[in-house]
Amino acid sequence: ESSCDDTSAAVIRDGVMLSNVIASQAVHEAFGGVVPELASRAHQQNIIPVVSEALKRAGIDKSELSALAFTRGPGLMGSLLVGTSFAKGFVTALDIPLIDVNHLQAHVMAHFIKESDDDHNQPSFPFICLLVSGGNSQIIRVNSYKDMEVIGQTIDDAAGEAFDKCAKVMDLGYPGGPVVDRFAKERNPKAFTLNKPHIPEYNYSFSGLKTSFLYLLRDRIKEDPDFIEKNKQDLCASLQFTIVDILMDKLRKAVKDTGITEVAVAGGVSANSGVRSAFEDHARRYGWKIHLPKFSFTTDNAAMVAITGYYK
Ligand code: KG4
């Protein structure tokens, strides 16, 4: 996996994960976002040590591999090129099959990673999956391992991007999503009212929310230059509450219209505590059977790519 700013390699055997090594790139922190050229160069530095470490932790030699799966896209062009070139060279040398994997499908398939032989918590088909990451927000009807239908998606920004950009204007660092989550805990989610979009069907939009957040800060800072510092927690709580509310509104509609009450969430934003408690609340109130991924499988990782390749 090398689609964005994490270099990751995993080994699975018969659907069971033996190792999953992730090297994150701290180089982007100073810039408040991922710098594509720096990401590609960091992948180039990391990829061989990460693959070696994944094999070592799995306790196998590369000659024992029977196939290799890699992320073909979507993602940053330079980052993908590093992973793709490495994968092609590797399979050519070992004379094993190469399996291309769609990154978004892999996020959904993270629910099928087994950590042991007796791990049987996987969703059953069909189920609805909310995929929320830094680059995407989609509602997917998952009919089988290979048949996934996108029934709704963002028409502009992704939920993760809304978290990150709003955190950036508050100067909370990058990625801002986890920081907002931390500040939001136990504060007033109704302290500030932010814009919610009116978009048809199961689609999302987060650009209006970002603008309304920016204008709120701009207006209040005029009255009090320390407004952000004094209200950081309430701002984060209100932002998180609104994003989760937007996500759940459309998801509820999709579940109601399709009649499918088995519901999963995937992608980086599925680590968010507000998203998780909203899912638990919906399970109680509407009888949904929910699937929340383990934290280590929410953000980009190679185990999800390996499991997708395995079923492919
Ligand atoms: O899936 P991912 O690792 O990368 C993409 O493929 O986009 O998702 C990264 C996104 C970032 O926007 C990050 O801020 C967000 O996931 N994220 C969170 C949390 N943890 C990660 N957003 C809100 N709350 C969190 N706890």
Residues whose N, C-alpha, C, O or C-beta is under 5 A from the ligand:
A	BS01	KG4	S133 G134 G135 G160 E161 F163 D164 P175 G176 G177 P178 D181 G267 G268 V269 A271 N272 S273 T298 T299 D300
